[in-house]
Amino acid sequence: MRKAIAISFGLIFVLFAAFQYNDPDPQVWVPIYGFAALACFLALGNKLQPWFYGVAGVLYLGMAIYWWPPVFEGFLLDEMGMKTINIELARESGGLGICALVLFGLAVLTRKK
């Protein structure tokens, strides 16, 4: 199960990073998603301690809370383009929240039995 989750979400986070090519600030988001992808791929061989994934999850959760929009307008409207800053902030916060959940899951799955 650990390997399937690590591969799946590692590839998803690589795609998240690739989708940032047209973002106004890709220099911020590519490393954020790249780090999450790297952490997932390192979980394939149990290269990192569970506490590392827990700490990383806390950091991503903190960033998700920080980036939460002042007024939540949803994640999508009728198209994928950015309509308002609140929608863009919600999407960014949601992506960080997904990273946090996956890293918390890897913290549990990489524990020694």
SULLIN-V424948 format. One line per field, one symbol per residue. burial: I if it has 16 or more other ideal C-beta (glycine too) atoms within 10 Angstrom, else O. A space follows every 10 residues. Layout:
burial: ???
This chain:
burial: OOOOIIOOII OIIIOIIOOI OOOOOOOOII OIIIIIIOII IIIOOOOIOI OIIIOIIOOI IOIIOOIIIO OOOOOOOOOO OOOOOIIIII IIIOIIIIII OIIIIIIOII OOO
